[in-house]
Amino acid sequence: MKVTFVLAQADLSGGVRVVSIYAERLRRRGHEVTIVARPSRVPTLREKARSALTGRGLPSATRSGPTHLDELQVPVHFIDSHRAVKPSDVPDADVIVATWWETAEWVEAMPESKGAKAYFLQHYEVHAGQPVARVERTWRSAMHKITISQWLVDLARDHFGDTSVSLVPNAVDLEQFNSPPRGKQTVPTVGVMYSVVPFKGCEISLKAVDLASRVVPKLRLVGFALIVPCETAVPDSETVNDGLDASLVTVSVPVGLPAVVGANTTLNDLLAPAARVNGTVTPLTL
């Protein structure tokens, strides 16, 4: 089959990682796969100033750098600017897959020649800054939905009346996460995914480690992050990191590089992921 994935952007996010895995696996099975993505946009002066003042980094849509698509053997077509993907940007295919609410709007408007339309849902994208009404309209579209979590299947059924959503849970990538059996670290070590995005719930993980550090002497925290944490970049919570020795905190940047993550998860005795709304996290093996 000819399959097209449409991405709003290419980066090192977990969502793009999952799409890249499916695209590569489909290619290996003999399918003709293409990924169409728009490039990052130029940040505004206000965004640059806010980033400099808060230490929170630029909006994800403005960041450039390595992406999960860089090493793929799947053709990747970047359109000419940060705009909506049009029919002329994508090849004729058997299936075209939207991967984010904006791409769902674009894919829904595609002619039949671009393929049967599917909507790959990895989150309920109504968090801060997203237009809730437009997001919800894409959930009500006639496109077949595929999702990674029973939570999202239930949401589609209970709130949008869609009872035909396909559940395809994320799997463990054993080519990346295949650490041999080992003993505990000399210093007890906990790993977290550091993020300033509120729904990621990083402050929950940090508070849990903080509480544990009052019982376990010299507890070490290893954080994986896209940006290096600083005082103004800590997620919103007045109690984050109380009692933790900052000298015990290390950060691997960027989080998405397989060599970095695959190697550094072996440093942990425990991973402590947290999220406020997600129904699942990408599985790892330790």
C-alpha positions in Angstrom: 0.0 0.0 0.0 0.9 3.6 -0.4 0.7 5.4 3.0 1.2 9.1 3.8 1.7 10.5 7.3 1.1 14.2 7.7 3.0 16.0 10.5 2.4 19.5 11.8 6.2 19.6 12.6 9.2 17.5 12.9 11.1 17.4 16.2 12.3 15.2 19.0 8.9 14.9 20.7 7.5 11.5 21.7 4.6 11.9 19.3 6.9 12.3 16.3 9.0 9.4 17.6 6.0 7.1 17.5 5.0 8.2 14.0 8.6 7.6 12.8 8.6 4.1 14.2 5.3 3.2 12.5 6.5 4.7 9.2 9.7 2.7 9.3 8.1 -0.5 10.3 5.5 -0.2 7.5 8.4 0.5 5.0 10.1 -2.7 6.2 6.9 -4.6 5.5 7.0 -3.5 1.9 4.7 -0.6 1.9 5.5 2.7 0.1 5.5 5.3 2.9 5.9 9.0 2.7 6.0 11.6 5.5 4.9 15.1 4.7 5.8 17.8 7.3 5.9 21.6 7.6 9.2 23.3 8.7 9.5 25.2 11.9 8.5 28.9 11.8 10.5 32.0 12.7 9.9 33.0 16.4 8.4 36.4 17.0 10.2 39.1 18.9 7.8 38.7 21.8 8.5 34.9 21.9 12.2 35.5 21.9 11.9 38.0 24.8 9.7 35.7 26.8 12.1 32.8 26.3 15.0 35.0 27.4 13.2 36.2 30.5 11.6 33.0 31.7 14.2 30.4 30.6 11.3 28.2 29.3 12.6 28.0 25.7 10.9 29.0 22.5 7.6 27.5 21.4 8.0 24.1 19.9 6.8 25.2 16.5 9.8 27.6 16.3 12.6 25.2 17.3 15.0 23.7 14.8 17.5 21.0 15.2 17.7 17.2 15.2 14.4 15.3 14.6 13.2 11.7 14.8 12.9 11.7 11.0 16.6 12.4 10.3 17.8 8.8 10.2 14.7 7.2 8.6 14.9 5.4 5.3 11.4 6.7 4.6 11.1 9.7 2.2 10.4 12.9 4.1 9.0 15.9 2.3 9.1 19.3 4.0 6.7 21.8 2.4 8.0 25.3 1.6 6.9 27.2 4.7 5.1 26.9 8.0 1.6 26.7 6.6 -1.3 24.3 6.1 -0.5 21.2 4.0 -2.4 21.3 0.7 -3.4 18.5 -1.7 -0.5 19.5 -4.0 2.0 18.8 -1.2 1.1 15.1 -0.8 1.3 12.2 -3.2 -1.7 10.1 -4.3 -1.9 7.1 -1.9 -4.1 4.4 -0.5 -4.1 5.8 3.0 -3.4 9.3 4.5 -2.9 9.6 8.2 -3.4 12.8 10.3 -1.3 13.0 13.4 -2.4 16.2 15.2 -5.6 18.2 15.3 -4.4 20.7 12.7 -3.3 18.0 10.3 -6.7 16.4 10.8 -8.3 19.5 9.4 -6.0 19.4 6.4 -6.4 15.7 5.8 -10.2 15.9 6.1 -10.2 18.4 3.2 -8.0 16.2 0.9 -9.5 14.7 -2.3 -10.2 10.9 -2.5 -7.1 10.5 -4.6 -4.9 11.1 -1.5 -6.2 7.9 0.1 -8.6 6.7 2.8 -8.4 9.1 5.8 -7.3 8.0 9.2 -6.7 10.1 12.4 -3.9 8.9 14.7 -4.7 10.2 18.2 -1.9 10.2 20.8 -3.5 12.8 23.1 -6.7 14.9 23.8 -5.1 18.1 22.5 -7.2 20.7 24.5 -4.3 21.8 26.7 -3.3 25.4 27.1 -3.2 27.5 23.9 -5.1 25.1 21.7 -8.5 26.0 20.2 -10.8 23.6 22.0 -13.8 23.9 19.6 -11.6 23.1 16.6 -9.9 20.2 18.3 -13.2 18.7 19.3 -14.6 19.1 15.8 -11.8 16.9 14.5 -12.8 14.2 17.0 -16.3 14.3 15.5 -15.0 13.9 12.0 -15.8 10.8 9.9 -12.2 9.8 9.7 -11.3 6.5 11.2 -9.6 7.0 14.6 -6.6 5.0 15.8 -5.2 5.7 19.3 -2.7 4.4 21.7 -4.7 4.4 25.0 -7.9 3.0 26.3 -8.5 6.4 28.0 -8.7 7.9 24.5 -10.9 5.1 23.2 -13.3 5.7 26.1 -13.2 9.5 25.5 -14.1 9.1 21.9 -17.0 6.8 22.8 -18.4 8.7 25.8 -17.9 12.3 24.6 -18.0 12.1 20.8 -20.2 9.0 20.2 -17.4 7.2 18.2 -17.5 3.5 18.9 -15.2 2.3 16.1 -11.9 3.6 17.3 -8.9 1.2 16.9 -6.7 0.7 19.9 -3.0 0.2 19.1 -0.9 0.5 22.3 2.7 1.7 22.0 5.3 -1.1 22.1 8.8 -1.3 23.6 11.5 -0.7 21.0 13.9 -3.5 21.9 16.5 -2.2 19.4 16.9 0.8 21.7 16.0 -0.4 25.1 17.8 -3.7 25.6 20.0 -3.3 28.7 21.4 -6.5 30.2 20.5 -7.6 33.7 22.4 -5.6 36.3 22.5 -4.9 40.0 21.4 -1.7 41.8 23.4 1.5 41.5 25.9 2.3 44.3 23.9 5.5 44.8 20.1 4.9 44.6 19.0 6.6 41.3 15.6 7.7 40.0 15.0 8.9 36.4 12.4 11.4 35.3 11.4 13.0 32.1 11.8 16.8 32.7 9.3 19.1 31.0 7.9 22.5 31.7 4.7 21.6 29.9 2.0 21.5 32.6 0.1 18.4 31.5 3.3 16.4 31.6 3.1 16.6 35.4 6.8 16.8 35.9 6.3 18.5 39.3 4.6 15.4 40.5 7.6 13.3 39.8 10.0 15.8 41.3 7.9 16.1 44.5 7.8 12.3 44.8 11.6 12.2 44.5 11.9 15.0 47.0 9.8 13.1 49.5 11.8 9.9 48.9 15.1 11.8 49.4 14.1 12.5 53.0 14.1 8.8 53.6 16.7 7.5 51.2 20.1 9.2 51.9 21.9 10.7 48.9 19.2 9.8 46.5 20.3 10.8 43.0 18.0 12.2 40.3 18.7 11.9 36.6 16.5 14.0 34.3 16.1 13.7 30.6 15.1 17.0 29.0 15.0 19.0 25.8 16.1 22.1 27.7 18.4 22.5 30.6 16.4 23.3 33.8 17.0 26.6 35.5 15.3 28.3 38.5 12.8 30.0 36.3 12.1 27.0 34.1 10.9 24.7 36.9 7.2 23.6 36.4 4.6 25.6 38.3 4.8 24.4 42.0 6.2 26.2 45.0 7.3 22.9 46.5 9.3 21.4 43.6 12.7 20.0 44.5 12.6 21.0 48.2 15.3 19.2 50.0 17.0 17.8 47.0 20.7 18.5 46.6 21.1 20.2 43.2 24.5 18.7 42.8 22.9 15.3 42.4 20.8 16.4 39.4 22.1 15.6 35.9 20.4 16.3 32.6 20.8 14.6 29.3 20.0 16.8 26.3 18.2 16.1 24.1 15.8 13.6 25.4 14.9 12.1 22.0 18.2 10.9 20.8 18.1 7.1 20.9 21.8 6.7 21.9 21.3 9.1 24.8 18.1 7.7 26.1 18.9 4.1 25.5 22.2 4.4 27.3 21.1 6.5 30.2 18.0 4.5 31.2 20.5 1.9 32.4 21.7 4.4 35.0 18.4 4.3 36.8 17.1 2.0 39.5 13.6 3.4 38.9 11.8 5.6 36.4 9.2 7.9 37.8 7.0 9.2 34.9 4.0 11.3 35.7 1.2 13.0 33.7 -1.9 14.9 34.6 -4.1 13.7 31.7 -2.3 11.2 29.6 -3.6 7.6 29.6 -0.2 6.1 28.8 3.5 6.8 28.4 5.8 5.3 25.8 7.0 2.0 27.3 10.6 1.5 28.3 12.7 -1.4 29.5 15.3 -1.0 32.2 
